[in-house]
Amino acid sequence: MRYTDYLNDWYFKRTDEVPEKLDELDDSWSLVEVPHTWNNWDGQDGGADYYRGKGAYTLELVRPDVPEDHKIYLEFQGVNSVAEVYANGEKLTEHRGGYSTFRVDISDHFTEDETTITVVADNSHFDDVYPQSADFTFYGGMYRPVQLITVPDTHFDLDFYGSLGITYKTQIDLYDAKVQLNAWITNPQSADQIHFEIADQNGEIVNEAYVPAEEVVETITSITEPHLWQGVEDPYLYELTASIWRGNECLDIVSTSLGIREFYVDPEEGFFLNGKKMPLRGVAKHQDFMNRGNAVGMEHLIEDAQLIQEIGANTVRLAHYQHPQDFYELCDAFGFVVWAEIPFISVFNEDPDARENTISQMKELIYQNYNHASILFWGIGNELTIGGDSPELVDNLKELNELTKEIDPTRLTTMAQLNNLPMDSEHNEIADVISYNIYYGWYMGQLEDSEKFMDKFHEENPDIPLGISEYGTEGIISWHTDEPKNQDYTEEYHALYHEHMAKVLDERDFIWSSHVWNMFDFGADNRDEGGIAGRNNKGLVTFDRQTRKDAFYIYKAYWSDEPFVHITGKRYAQRPYDEMTVKVYSNLDTLTLLVDGEEFAEVSSDKIFEFENVPLENQYTTLTVMAEPGVYDSVTFEKVSEPNPNYVLPEEEEATGEGVRNWFEEETDKGEPAPEMTFDEDHFSVKDKVKDVLGNEDAKKVLLDTVSAVMDMNIKPTTLAMLNESPVSKLGTFLGGEDEDEETEMMKWLNAGLQEIEK
């Protein structure tokens, strides 16, 4: 039989040392508990200076008490981003990619029933490993569980891309569901049998099949009157179990949940699940937690799933990499429709080894997650034209799409486009369905430009299903105002923005899916915005999951059936006036406001309720908004004589969003041709890395002013820092070029400005 055991306790050191024996360790090694990351603090404090390098984990392993012919594997569920595994100082394998499971056979590496296992993890930059650059922290370490697996010599395959060794496909007929079952067996013997068993949620067997064991096994069975997986409405799951039998002995057994569903996307009507129209409206999420980084436990994953369920979302984009198996399983059980993707994001590298890395990571994503009923979309790329377009990029994406469809023709492919990708771009013809990341009303333009973009795309491309894969603004619960405006970082503007977007999306069925960026604040060590360093604050919930921002509740009003009332602006507790407008979010029809226990007014509305001219007669006024019995919300406001200055972001950090008038505009307004490219190595140029240019105040100003003028938006250093490792020339799309080698007028002016600045 198969036995598994978690290996939690390891000795750790920031080093590339590989001890042959545990007694070689000195006091510089410390005992840590895996899951573990070395960036749980410095990866979230800002400065773009978190440790990126090597760390070694080691332990002494006693051979499990199993027969000699049994196989012994180590399973690593996530080591970022390159991992080398050693036994007694001998290198066994290397895995390049930080978000997927890999295994190594250590059966023959025990000496006197013991072996010293060392794993060297490295989260440095590698030209051949994605992600290359992105707007989130690349936490290093052995940050997901490690298991010891022992199996007989005949077992379900453990060597194929970290997969389970069994898969299923379903097809719904009139009164039943056909179920194709496949299994991959290592060293099957004659007379061995595979037993498939499907049980319902009561544990009752609904069908079973016995098949002679071969290396590849396939059979087709059926389920009569199947109970369908209907997303959040009814996420019904069967249990599929497969076992290998020799005589009366069970050699190996594996199991997976099984969901029966069919779906399609219509470019006009949107998403349908089992023939039922179901607009996909939800959130995107990263996997990290405050002060824990990405080394999270099951309790954290459950908390995230429960918060997503509370808001009423029916879809989750699990960005920008493969997430833990446990969370995909939670999505199966909660009924969230999942967009799963690989970290092919932001920066494209033409290195053939980098291309191969996209292929291997896509194979791992699909093979390891094939059985999840929740996953309906495979994401092949995100905002890859940030650094310019090229035929090589298009070819890489086409290869990924073809590979994905070949491995799994049952699901749809998708990709997230940069907002300024032309609507008629070839990129929009690669995947089955596409989405755009749009930030009108934050990084650029006005809020109303969002719906203008959606309507224009749909009008010009009526046969292409359009989704909105990212949209959002920074919202910091310390900052408050009565006059919210773009880029003031207040909780009020954050809520106002999402009020607008929730309504716009609710009115447009042709948007097949939408995902708020982001459900939770997350670590981005390159950032320093709104007075908070080291994180992206666009979440609807704070990084520690302790506070639901006001915007959380506007989506709950649109998406959830759970009756609720939420008074907004509670953290704006001190009010410098005699009366105020009270804004409330609710999914009910009529609300009543009580002021210090006395009924003040009744208002009927849809989602957003406003009570005007509410008096603040005393120093403290308690407001209670009532709906149906047991459904209410209360808050106390304090009347003060002067506005509290602590509610306002200090002026030196405030972004005006009004654009810039700078050297670049002044030079180009003269009508003179741009100077030819020169590359004095003692001065900055577009050949230098973005991070080096941003590290010099004068060079940084030239770069930011140029990009801001071209983009007609106020670009901040943190926006470009996601491209830190790339040369400035990679900013081709921002500067009007097709690729980094095109010497556009704008790129020439930028280079000329940088050449004026000595290193």
Disulfide bonds with the S-S distance in Angstrom:
none
